[in-house]
Amino acid sequence: MARQEGFHFAIIAEDLPKRPMVGACSAAFIGDPSRPPELAYWIAPDYQRMGFASQALKLLLAFMFNRDDRLRAIEAAVIDGNEASTQLLLSLGFRYHEDEHAAAPLSWNRPRGEQVLLHRHRLWRTDWLCSDWAHIAIEHTKQ
């Protein structure tokens, strides 16, 4: 992550017939390079509240923190009113950081340029290392 890489993963329901893709998650640097990488995720409506996002994000966070010892924090933004996403982040150890007004991305099916209120949360490396999930072993090749 220190080299400003980005990671994008499909979330697959391996225990369901035909192993459908149920969502995606990613971490990438967005905008200001002095800010931590930003976490993004979505789960298809038919698969929400089944634990897919929680499981996938735990794996992604373990991958990121294990991959780069210099990574100090990860950030995530939640649109105002999305309490399920806020609760998910808090359950993973993220803490509220700040509010921000931003133009909604096209993927949110909102009028181009519409301003939305985002609640930004951060997960600090020290908090992650104290969590129950910090022990997740992720194999990877360091470059």
Secondary structure, 3 states (H helix, E strand, C coil): CCCCCCEEEEEECCCCCCCCEEEEEEEECCCCCCCCCEEEEEECHHHCCCCHHHHHHHHHHHHHHHHCCCCCEEEEEEECCCHHHHHHHHHCCCEEEEEEEEECCHHHCCCCCCEEEEEEEEEEHHHHHCCCCCCCCCCCCCC
